[in-house]
Amino acid sequence: MADRRPISAPFVALGPSGVAVRTRLKDLTPEDEKVLRLVGAHLGSLA
């Protein structure tokens, strides 16, 4: 069997560092927008 790399210990990422990620999504359907908003709300609630 191949050598395995050790798994690093889990860690918590630091809080907001002033970095923003922006992207533009084009040609979204209303359903796409709804799903993205729901996913964003869910991920935001986990932060």
C-alpha positions as CSV (number, residue, x, y, z in Angstrom):
1,M,0.0,0.0,0.0
2,A,1.3,3.5,-0.7
3,D,2.6,5.8,2.0
4,R,-0.1,7.9,3.5
5,R,0.3,11.5,4.5
6,P,-0.6,12.3,8.1
7,I,-3.8,14.2,8.6
8,S,-3.4,17.6,10.2
9,A,-5.2,18.5,13.3
10,P,-8.5,20.4,12.8
11,F,-8.4,24.1,13.3
12,V,-10.8,27.1,13.4
13,A,-10.2,29.8,10.8
14,L,-9.7,33.3,12.1
15,G,-12.5,35.8,12.0
16,P,-13.1,38.3,9.2
17,S,-9.8,39.7,7.8
18,G,-11.1,42.4,5.6
19,V,-10.9,40.2,2.5
20,A,-13.9,40.2,0.2
21,V,-14.6,37.7,-2.6
22,R,-16.8,39.0,-5.4
23,T,-18.0,37.3,-8.5
24,R,-20.6,38.0,-11.1
25,L,-23.0,35.3,-12.1
26,K,-24.8,35.9,-15.4
27,D,-27.9,34.5,-16.9
28,L,-29.4,33.2,-13.7
29,T,-32.9,31.9,-13.7
30,P,-35.2,32.9,-10.8
31,E,-34.8,29.4,-9.4
32,D,-31.0,29.7,-9.5
33,E,-31.2,33.0,-7.6
34,K,-33.5,31.4,-5.0
35,V,-31.1,28.5,-4.5
36,L,-28.1,30.7,-4.2
37,R,-29.9,32.9,-1.6
38,L,-30.9,29.9,0.4
39,V,-27.4,28.5,0.3
40,G,-25.9,31.8,1.3
41,A,-28.4,32.2,4.2
42,H,-27.5,28.7,5.4
43,L,-23.7,29.3,5.2
44,G,-24.1,32.6,6.9
45,S,-26.0,31.0,9.8
46,L,-23.0,28.7,10.3
47,A,-20.5,31.5,10.5
